[in-house]
Amino acid sequence: MSASPSGAPLTTTSEIADAAARAGIHRVGAFAWRDLEDSEAGGSELFISRVLEVWATAGLDITLRTSLVQGRAMDTRRAGYRVVRRSGRLGVFPRVIAGQILRRGGPRADAVLEAWNGIPFATPLWFKGPRVTVLHHVHEDMWPLALPGMLAKVGWFVEGTVAPPWYRHTPIVTNSISSRDEIVARLGIPADHISIAPPGVDVRWRPDGNAAKASAPTIVAVGRLVPHKHFDELIRLAAQVRRSIPDLQLVIVGEGYERPRLEAMAQAVDGSSWISLPGRVDDEELADLYRQAWVVAATSTAEGFGMTLTEAAACGTPSVATNVAGHRDAVVGGQSGLLCDTPAEMADALETVLSDPGLRERLARGAEARAAELTWERAAAAVFTPLVEFRDR
């Protein structure tokens, strides 16, 4: 079965609506361990939210089941779809699975979408019908950073050994070619069951002709303050680069449990006057920071897709990032930014971009061109396509 009558891939909201009608899909159940409004929400949560928003616009009846968010309603609506929040970060998994098996919470869904973020909801074991799993990246290297000792080993055992056989006949959607290759190599899931849906870039991220770059060379980094983002490494690198660019400024936007350690590191490198950690900021302020930045930096050891890099790119700011799965697809190396294999390479790249206005201008033009290729409508259509082509085995 083709995605559309012409056989062409789905790309628009109206094509999603038509394909859903042909396939008899109206009610969709979606499952994610963490909600967009969670204080530690990141790119995975944004991706699922934007996809469901487009699907809701296409006329689908969607319920997202996820974990509790402190201070937020347990049952609400957002962007045209229902959000049900129950249990904690771990309790949400057995609660969702039991509820779906016992048919609690309403009629059976016609199709399901699962976000596999380390621990899966095991949808292939209990839902027979159109289903798709969004897997941004493999967490193998991240488990020891997120959990202590034996818990980290258990997490990787579940993700790397227990779960993969369940998903070998379920469509997997990931954000990038490099993430797909990583999933094949580390989880053993067949490549022909994995499709690519690069994240879109919201229209709020755009250049502003009236906005000027910061007067001082400024690096901006955005993300949750957690170990695998390696903002500690960025602080060390920025301090090194500052020896040759003494007016350098570093802004790290985001919140997380690593904040006390990062604040201590900033003090240790005498960064009180040039390092800022403003926490989470609203979209308007973040857009201003992207536009003011001379370069945006990312030091993560793993990413499904460098969404903050393409957001900054849409605002006309190039990037310097680690050469890992996800970053390789968000950044066109040498055209929209520079990719680095070692800390020494990253220090050199930051210094070069900050000190060479001609290079910055060329990379900025390439960054805007890269961002223009990415839309949420296309991403949502790419995630929906496996549902209308699904064949249970």
C-alpha atoms as one frame of an Amber mdcrd trajectory, in Angstrom:
protein
   0.000   0.000   0.000   1.440   3.339  -0.986   1.309   6.378   1.264  -0.725
   8.366  -1.259  -2.725   7.478  -4.403   0.172   8.689  -6.557   2.676   6.577
  -4.632   4.576   9.687  -3.540   5.539  10.107   0.143   3.137  12.022   2.351
   4.296  15.612   2.863   1.279  17.740   3.861  -1.460  17.842   6.490  -4.175
  17.288   3.895  -2.352  14.204   2.605  -2.181  12.856   6.175  -5.966  13.364
   6.495  -6.656  11.602   3.193  -4.328   8.695   3.980  -5.858   8.285   7.454
  -9.356   8.115   5.978  -8.318   5.493   3.439  -6.625   3.405   6.131  -9.514
   3.716   8.613  -7.367   5.486  11.206  -9.183   8.075  13.298  -8.372   7.420
  16.962  -4.640   7.387  17.855  -3.077   6.472  21.181   0.318   8.035  21.885
   2.687   7.145  24.720   5.724   9.027  26.038   7.513   8.852  29.375   7.748
  12.632  29.766   5.486  15.493  28.694   6.391  18.708  26.891   5.510  20.730
  30.016   7.901  18.746  32.219  10.701  20.909  33.620  13.254  18.566  32.016
  11.521  18.250  28.641  13.822  18.346  25.662  13.935  17.656  21.963  12.183
  14.293  22.163   9.160  15.810  23.889   9.054  18.741  21.464   9.202  16.367
  18.500   6.274  14.244  19.719   4.225  17.342  20.567   4.707  18.946  17.151
   3.915  15.695  15.317   0.700  15.209  17.301  -0.253  18.841  16.709  -0.074
  18.341  12.943  -1.988  15.053  13.189  -4.705  16.774  15.224  -4.951  19.480
  12.561  -5.477  16.659  10.062  -8.578  15.637  12.041  -7.241  12.714  14.095
  -8.552  12.092  17.627  -5.390  11.774  19.713  -4.713  10.987  23.367  -1.156
  11.256  24.680  -0.510   9.307  27.893   2.544  10.338  29.871   3.864  10.911
  33.396   2.774  13.483  35.958   4.039  17.047  35.771   4.181  18.846  39.101
   1.744  21.738  39.264  -0.015  20.772  36.029  -3.437  19.243  35.428  -3.623
  15.469  35.144  -5.988  15.722  32.174  -5.825  18.595  29.690  -5.837  19.519
  26.005  -2.996  21.044  24.051  -2.807  22.006  20.369  -5.884  19.962  19.487
  -5.070  16.705  21.284  -5.740  15.298  24.759  -2.947  14.858  27.318  -3.396
  12.411  30.223  -0.682  12.518  32.890  -0.502   9.729  35.473   2.208   8.169
  37.680   5.879   9.032  37.937   8.688   8.669  35.421   8.957   4.900  35.961
   5.416   4.132  37.071   4.003   5.476  33.821   5.246   2.407  31.929   3.341
  -0.345  33.805   0.331   1.940  34.259   0.020   2.647  30.534   0.586  -0.977
  29.545  -1.926  -2.332  32.083  -4.472   0.337  31.187  -4.268  -0.443  27.497
  -4.460  -4.205  27.956  -7.483  -3.865  30.265  -9.073  -1.261  27.946  -9.233
   1.448  30.580  -9.676   5.060  29.558 -11.892   4.790  26.502 -12.326   2.912
  23.233  -9.465   1.049  21.614  -7.227   3.154  19.397  -7.054   2.481  15.661
  -3.289   3.028  15.732  -0.583   3.851  18.260   2.576   5.962  18.413   5.195
   5.182  21.036   8.184   7.283  22.043  10.965   4.860  23.039  13.231   6.953
  25.235  15.550   4.439  26.895  12.768   2.288  28.376  10.045   1.247  25.898
   6.297   0.794  26.328   6.558  -2.613  24.592   3.692  -1.844  22.190   4.454
  -4.809  19.879   3.610  -7.187  22.746   0.124  -5.849  23.435  -1.128  -3.873
  20.425  -1.855  -5.699  17.195  -2.506  -3.157  14.517  -0.937  -0.069  12.933
   1.827   1.159  15.202   4.993   3.192  14.925   7.821   3.767  17.397   9.840
   6.987  17.512  13.390   6.284  18.674  15.628   9.339  18.584  18.891   7.659
  19.516  20.421   4.759  21.421  21.143   5.507  25.071  24.041   3.061  25.545
  26.675   5.689  26.377  24.215   7.761  28.405  23.101   5.170  30.981  26.188
   5.528  33.233  25.747   9.307  33.132  22.064   9.162  34.081  21.964   6.300
  36.593  24.385   4.871  39.165  26.126   1.494  38.923  23.780  -1.459  38.589
  20.775   0.650  37.550  22.707   1.860  34.525  23.540  -1.733  33.601  19.896
  -2.733  33.952  18.803   0.177  31.766  21.229  -0.754  29.012  20.317  -4.466
  29.318  16.637  -3.643  28.788  17.315  -1.252  25.908  20.121  -3.192  24.257
  19.152  -6.837  24.824  15.593  -7.361  26.073  13.617  -4.877  23.967  15.119
  -5.056  20.446  13.620  -8.466  19.517  10.154  -7.064  20.256  10.631  -4.286
  17.702  12.176  -6.124  14.766   8.815  -6.180  12.976   7.606  -2.744  14.084
   8.263   0.410  12.043  10.844   2.619  13.729  11.152   6.314  12.933  14.310
   8.198  13.850  15.534  11.704  13.127  18.647  11.124  11.075  20.635   8.752
   8.931  23.408   8.572  11.521  20.887   7.691  14.249  19.436   4.980  12.000
  22.885   3.503  11.476  23.470   3.576  15.229  20.168   1.754  15.895  21.046
  -0.928  13.354  24.562  -1.406  14.738  23.719  -1.340  18.443  20.202  -2.773
  18.639  20.202  -5.069  15.639  16.932  -3.739  14.227  16.770  -4.226  10.433
  17.542  -1.078   8.481  14.562  -1.579   6.162  12.223  -1.195   9.164  13.648
   2.240  10.026  12.598   5.462   8.313  13.880   9.017   8.715  11.851  12.029
   9.884  14.079  15.065  10.508  12.537  17.505  13.006  10.990  20.668  11.664
  11.936  24.210  12.579   9.175  26.400  14.024   8.465  29.660  12.231   9.308
  31.570  15.404  12.977  30.861  14.709  13.913  33.330  11.986  16.361  36.172
  11.393  15.380  39.663  12.481  16.809  42.410  10.328  16.541  44.819  13.250
  18.484  42.585  15.635  22.239  43.027  15.915  24.828  40.491  16.948  26.191
  40.880  20.465  28.973  43.426  20.680  31.310  40.844  22.246  32.089  37.386
  20.782  29.287  35.263  22.231  28.787  31.494  22.387  25.269  30.247  23.173
  24.465  26.645  24.119  20.977  25.296  24.811  19.813  22.089  26.475  18.958
  20.284  29.669  21.698  20.566  32.275  22.425  16.830  32.385  25.709  14.895
  32.113  25.538  13.711  28.500  25.273  17.313  27.258  28.786  17.895  28.656
  28.343  21.590  29.383  31.240  21.160  31.808  33.452  20.468  28.799  32.093
  23.558  27.058  32.976  25.719  30.063  36.537  24.370  30.021  36.845  24.928
  26.271  35.442  28.455  26.491  37.950  29.304  29.223  40.710  28.017  26.949
  39.492  30.020  23.941  39.186  33.127  26.108  42.961  33.242  26.420  43.097
  34.429  22.804  39.660  36.097  22.700  39.567  37.852  26.086  36.114  39.450
  25.687  34.392  36.108  24.927  30.997  35.534  26.569  29.291  32.150  27.178
  25.543  31.695  27.749  24.232  28.218  28.663  20.420  28.121  28.477  18.497
  25.339  30.212  17.713  23.747  33.536  18.596  20.461  35.215  20.239  18.745
  38.137  23.761  19.540  36.891  23.261  23.251  37.617  25.155  23.337  40.973
  28.170  21.586  39.462  28.209  23.855  36.410  27.906  26.956  38.580  30.859
  25.712  40.647  32.848  25.131  37.464  32.063  28.631  36.250  33.443  30.000
  39.509  36.507  27.765  39.226  37.444  29.292  35.850  36.786  32.810  37.151
  33.719  33.025  34.932  31.368  35.122  37.043  31.727  38.058  34.643  31.516
  36.147  31.341  29.522  32.918  31.937  25.740  33.117  32.297  23.296  30.301
  33.163  19.870  31.947  32.889  17.867  28.705  33.229  14.896  28.059  30.987
  13.771  31.073  28.991  10.685  31.707  26.877  10.808  31.324  23.119  11.030
  35.049  22.439  14.080  35.447  24.667  15.659  32.302  23.244  15.178  33.578
  19.693  16.894  36.819  20.709  19.808  34.844  22.160  20.139  32.765  18.990
  20.223  35.955  16.893  22.747  37.688  19.154  25.095  34.702  19.318  28.163
  34.642  17.104  28.062  30.842  17.242  25.940  28.170  18.943  27.812  25.232
  20.487  26.860  21.642  21.356  29.159  19.255  23.230  26.786  16.281  23.651
  28.030  12.713  23.397  24.688  11.566  21.907  21.753  13.271  20.238  18.840
  12.076  18.143  19.008  15.326  16.199  20.575  18.666  17.059  17.329  20.630
  17.177  18.848  23.607  18.978  21.416  23.799  16.177  18.767  24.044  13.456
  16.756  26.537  15.532  19.834  28.734  15.772  20.535  28.135  12.078  17.080
  29.464  11.203  17.999  32.628  13.113  21.154  33.007  11.031  23.692  31.610
  13.491  26.149  28.824  12.605  27.223  26.055  14.953  30.237  24.231  16.301
  29.304  20.775  17.546  30.623  17.349  18.437  30.706  14.944  15.513  28.081
  12.508  16.853  24.928  10.919  15.490  22.274  13.598  15.230  24.665  16.517
  14.986  25.964  15.124  11.703  22.486  15.459  10.224  21.521  18.769  11.790
  24.749  20.395  10.651  26.110  20.305   7.113  29.795  20.182   7.980  31.714
  23.080   6.501  28.540  24.704   5.185  26.218  25.442   8.144  28.711  24.802
  10.913  31.781  22.812  11.957  31.825  19.273  13.388  34.600  18.245  15.766
  35.972  14.855  16.809  38.004  15.948  19.838  37.935  18.700  22.472  41.083
  20.172  20.933  39.351  20.372  17.538  36.365  22.034  19.145  38.488  24.663
  20.873  40.212  25.422  17.552  36.868  25.569  15.695  35.316  27.943  18.225
  38.339  30.223  18.094  38.371  30.184  14.280  34.668  30.958  13.861  34.714
  33.693  16.493  37.753  35.395  14.984  36.943  35.084  11.263  33.983  37.273
  10.187  34.131  36.030   6.595  33.806  32.405   7.716  30.960  33.293  10.098
  29.056  35.028   7.318  29.474  32.096   4.941  28.417  29.571   7.580  25.442
  31.774   8.563  24.144  31.713   4.984  24.548  27.949   4.896  22.799  27.624
   8.254  19.710  29.499   7.038  19.607  27.354   3.903  19.799  24.146   5.973
  17.017  25.250   8.327  14.740  26.179   5.408  14.667  22.493   4.370  13.010
  21.391   7.626   9.269  21.679   8.419   7.075  20.053  11.066   4.441  19.214
   8.466   6.937  17.048   6.606   8.146  15.481   9.858   4.604  14.604  10.960
   3.826  13.140   7.527   6.976  11.011   7.642   5.992   9.603  11.058   2.428
   8.904   9.888   3.421   7.096   6.688   4.409   3.796   8.421   0.945   3.621
  10.009  -0.880   3.539   6.668   1.672   1.096   5.234   1.673  -1.142   8.303
   1.351  -4.898   8.006   1.367  -6.939  11.231   3.606  -9.990  11.102
